[in-house]
Amino acid sequence: MRVLVGGGTGFVGTALTQLLRSRGHEVTHVSRRGGEQRVTWEELARSGLPLCDAVVNLAGENILNPFRRWSDTFCREIISSRVETTKTLAKAIADAKQPPHAWVLVTGVGYYRPSPTAEYTEDSPGGDFDFFSRLVSSWEAAAAIPGSPARAVVVRSGVVLGRGGGAISHMLWPFRLGLGGPLGSGLQPFPWIHIRDLVGIVCHALESESLQGILNGVSPSSAASSGSSLARELGTALGRPALLRVPAWAVRAALGAQRAPLLLEGQRVLPKRTLQSGYRFIFPDLPAALKDIVA
Ligand SMILES: NC(=O)c1ccc[n+]([C@@H]2O[C@H](COP(=O)([O-])OP(=O)(O)OC[C@H]3O[C@@H](n4cnc5c(N)ncnc54)[C@H](OP(=O)(O)O)[C@@H]3O)[C@@H](O)[C@H]2O)c1
């Protein structure tokens, strides 16, 4: 199948592109920069959807970008890079003479309210209590195409663990130096997924002929993972101690009070519909996932 991937040049997009090509699919990226096998967002808005069978959107300014201070400008970029790109793709799909069969959006488990105890499935309410939950709501709303024949799937992803990018890339050097440890109390739930499973779920959504709706993109054991278990298992995978707790105030000082909750709080999320849809996880457990990443 011919798959158009917004934000396909990033951390998740690179892994998705490799998987799709290895399965014989053709991939074109939508990017801010033109190039081979790429169209720009402006070209897409001007000329409409290129002929394709499926569309995925992964575009989004990196929320944990350590070089960006939290500001109104940064907030607007976080929102518009997700909501406007999604609207652009949704409009192009709605206007296409030959619409694609599938439309997949990857959002986040920030939709659900952080809680040390509550457990969430795809049917749980959320989306209306803080900046991140409202962001996910408007992002998912932007994907709606009333009356479209394209099957729509939204994958709400947890923290993506993989080599060469994402949250773990910021944690590896202190842990390698033996300076790692839990963030804050360490009691916060840690909703995570191995990158091979996130792109596996997106591919499963594209290739399954009748799948639609919300899928939680977290590992089945992640509801039992905490900040402390992440630190302990990462230390074990690296053969380094992981005892130096990073106090909550230091995380707030580094990231700002608005972003720090992303690391100091978390949600217990279950991939109930994802499992019911027949997806089989490659890395259901944290120790094996981390061992694979640091190997
Ligand atoms: N990584 C995670 O832990 C995680 C967790 C939950 C949800 N997600 C979501 O999954 C998606 C993919 O994540 P990722 O980690 O692969 O992201 P990423 O590598 O940080 O970025 C993905 C792509 O988004 C495009 N992009 C960045 N800033 C943009 C902007 N201001 N305007 C328009 N496009 C912009 C870039 O493509 P070009 O440079 O080619 O334009 C980039 O390659 C994102 O929407 C993210 O919010 C990720």
The ligand as an SDF file (V2000), in Angstrom:
LIG
                    3D

 48 52  0  0  0  0  0  0  0  0999 V2000
    8.1110   10.0670   21.6270 N   0  0  0  0  0  0  0  0  0  0  0  0
    7.2100    9.8660   22.5890 C   0  0  0  0  0  0  0  0  0  0  0  0
    7.5290    9.4200   23.7260 O   0  0  0  0  0  0  0  0  0  0  0  0
    5.7490   10.1540   22.3050 C   0  0  0  0  0  0  0  0  0  0  0  0
    4.7860    9.8170   23.2900 C   0  0  0  0  0  0  0  0  0  0  0  0
    3.4340   10.0780   23.0410 C   0  0  0  0  0  0  0  0  0  0  0  0
    3.0490   10.6690   21.8420 C   0  0  0  0  0  0  0  0  0  0  0  0
    4.0010   10.9770   20.9210 N   0  0  0  0  0  0  0  0  0  0  0  0
    3.5780   11.6390   19.6870 C   0  0  0  0  0  0  0  0  0  0  0  0
    3.9670   10.8590   18.5770 O   0  0  0  0  0  0  0  0  0  0  0  0
    4.3460   11.7110   17.4950 C   0  0  0  0  0  0  0  0  0  0  0  0
    5.7350   11.3070   17.0160 C   0  0  0  0  0  0  0  0  0  0  0  0
    6.6430   11.4310   18.0950 O   0  0  0  0  0  0  0  0  0  0  0  0
    8.2340   11.5350   17.8380 P   0  0  0  0  0  0  0  0  0  0  0  0
    8.8740   11.2430   19.1440 O   0  0  0  0  0  0  0  0  0  0  0  0
    8.5950   10.7500   16.6210 O   0  0  0  0  0  0  0  0  0  0  0  0
    8.3530   13.0820   17.5310 O   0  0  0  0  0  0  0  0  0  0  0  0
    9.6310   13.9150   16.9750 P   0  0  0  0  0  0  0  0  0  0  0  0
   10.6940   13.0240   16.5010 O   0  0  0  0  0  0  0  0  0  0  0  0
    9.9880   14.9320   18.0370 O   0  0  0  0  0  0  0  0  0  0  0  0
    8.9570   14.7610   15.7870 O   0  0  0  0  0  0  0  0  0  0  0  0
    8.2020   14.2070   14.7610 C   0  0  0  0  0  0  0  0  0  0  0  0
    8.2180   15.0920   13.5480 C   0  0  0  0  0  0  0  0  0  0  0  0
    7.3480   16.2050   13.7330 O   0  0  0  0  0  0  0  0  0  0  0  0
    7.7500   17.2340   12.8240 C   0  0  0  0  0  0  0  0  0  0  0  0
    7.7200   18.5040   13.5710 N   0  0  0  0  0  0  0  0  0  0  0  0
    8.4690   18.8560   14.6510 C   0  0  0  0  0  0  0  0  0  0  0  0
    8.1860   20.1030   15.0280 N   0  0  0  0  0  0  0  0  0  0  0  0
    7.2440   20.5650   14.1570 C   0  0  0  0  0  0  0  0  0  0  0  0
    6.5700   21.7920   14.0140 C   0  0  0  0  0  0  0  0  0  0  0  0
    6.8160   22.8070   14.8440 N   0  0  0  0  0  0  0  0  0  0  0  0
    5.6630   21.9100   13.0030 N   0  0  0  0  0  0  0  0  0  0  0  0
    5.4180   20.8730   12.1400 C   0  0  0  0  0  0  0  0  0  0  0  0
    6.0540   19.6820   12.2270 N   0  0  0  0  0  0  0  0  0  0  0  0
    6.9460   19.5370   13.2290 C   0  0  0  0  0  0  0  0  0  0  0  0
    9.1750   16.9260   12.3760 C   0  0  0  0  0  0  0  0  0  0  0  0
    9.1730   16.5940   10.9820 O   0  0  0  0  0  0  0  0  0  0  0  0
    9.8880   17.5560    9.8760 P   0  0  0  0  0  0  0  0  0  0  0  0
   11.1340   18.1120   10.5240 O   0  0  0  0  0  0  0  0  0  0  0  0
   10.1710   16.6110    8.7550 O   0  0  0  0  0  0  0  0  0  0  0  0
    8.8930   18.6040    9.5420 O   0  0  0  0  0  0  0  0  0  0  0  0
    9.5590   15.7260   13.2170 C   0  0  0  0  0  0  0  0  0  0  0  0
   10.3770   14.8210   12.5550 O   0  0  0  0  0  0  0  0  0  0  0  0
    4.2770   13.1580   18.0140 C   0  0  0  0  0  0  0  0  0  0  0  0
    3.0890   13.7610   17.6030 O   0  0  0  0  0  0  0  0  0  0  0  0
    4.2870   12.9870   19.5200 C   0  0  0  0  0  0  0  0  0  0  0  0
    3.5770   14.0160   20.2110 O   0  0  0  0  0  0  0  0  0  0  0  0
    5.3400   10.7260   21.1130 C   0  0  0  0  0  0  0  0  0  0  0  0
  1  2  1  0
  2  3  2  0
  2  4  1  0
  4  5  1  0
  4 48  2  0
  5  6  2  0
  6  7  1  0
  7  8  2  0
  8  9  1  0
  8 48  1  0
  9 10  1  0
  9 46  1  0
 10 11  1  0
 11 12  1  0
 11 44  1  0
 12 13  1  0
 13 14  1  0
 14 15  2  0
 14 16  1  0
 14 17  1  0
 17 18  1  0
 18 19  2  0
 18 20  1  0
 18 21  1  0
 21 22  1  0
 22 23  1  0
 23 24  1  0
 23 42  1  0
 24 25  1  0
 25 26  1  0
 25 36  1  0
 26 27  1  0
 26 35  1  0
 27 28  2  0
 28 29  1  0
 29 30  1  0
 29 35  2  0
 30 31  1  0
 30 32  2  0
 32 33  1  0
 33 34  2  0
 34 35  1  0
 36 37  1  0
 36 42  1  0
 37 38  1  0
 38 39  2  0
 38 40  1  0
 38 41  1  0
 42 43  1  0
 44 45  1  0
 44 46  1  0
 46 47  1  0
M  CHG  2   8   1  16  -1
M  END
$$$$
